[in-house]
């Protein structure tokens, strides 16, 4: 007969298995098959040795019973899968509720995180994550969990004395250092007869070295250099080092001084006119519309300070010049030089022609002569806020405030 062996995970009950009748081969096979089905429904595993095996058929052989090792519950079986449970002596079909889980990702920044209960296939993963685990937060060249850092290394040789006071910095030696360089703010330096030291520390860029509009070649003695400006003036604002030649009026009874040369002027055809009486070289264009260095010009007129600056910056290539002259060679004429252009025989304008025998006409030898006031470089002794000028329409000499705008007629050379 076949004897059913005990299986610890299979259910056991005499009511579940009917007694076998000796000699009934068909009954013995049915019992064995039913036993296998019950074991499969309860989730029990039956090995080859636990299967029904054939034993000698004997009426005296005691029958063995199946014993359950403790039935599974719905919390032990995968959701959606069914199994049999013995309840009050009867087998009942149950459905598992254990969830099937997928990959697990921990909370941001968590070092430890729980793995939820459930069923996991062998290809599932658990991963810790941190939003701060990015290349920019890792030291350059260091790899952490596959991320290669790009954060620059602290380098440099700056010392606290090289960094503005109160400002933090890092170098190759340490981080979080504090600068000690003093903050000097705005510094203004005025030149004098002796060198002045520049204080150690940070300067905010708003400081300046004082300038003076009178620091031009025409106000400095020839051959003398002041702050890099070489003088081109051979006299003073009051007197010349040599007697100024006076022009004749043309009336023999009043003639005095030297005779005028003929021609009085020579057009050099390079934008300049040489006065053969004084040796001065004048700009041919007596009202050049060009400006230098962004100086604001209104209707051909400049303030005295701007006129001084404009004249000293005049050079070949501007105002029709092709004489090869450089900035610093031209200047504003002093009052006596400017007055030397006046011919009292004429009015509107009181300037002679090329030969010196008649009144000026356009291009003879100058162009754009204005019957207006022209600045000289001579400051008024009675009021330093004013300077002398010549009224070309009549040849009269006046002084006026330096802030007012008048015409400019540059010159170079000197008596």
Protein Blocks (a to p, Z undefined) as FASTA:
>chain_A
ZZddddfkbccdfklpccddehilklmmmmmmmmmmmmmmnopacdfklpccdddddfkl
ccdddddebiadfklccehiacdddeehiacddddfbdcdddddddehiabdcddedddd
fkbccddddfklcfklpcehiaeehiacfbdcdedjbdfklpcehiacddfkbghiacfb
dcebjadddddfbdcdddedddehlaccdddfklcfklpcehiaeehiacfbfbdfkbcf
bdcddddehiaklggcjdddddfbdcehnopacdfknopacdfblcbfbdehhiaceehi
acfklmmmmmmmgcehiehiaghpaehjaccddfklmmmmpcfkbghiabdcfkopaccd
ehiabghiacbddddfbdcfklmkbccdddfknopacdddfkbccdddddedjZZ
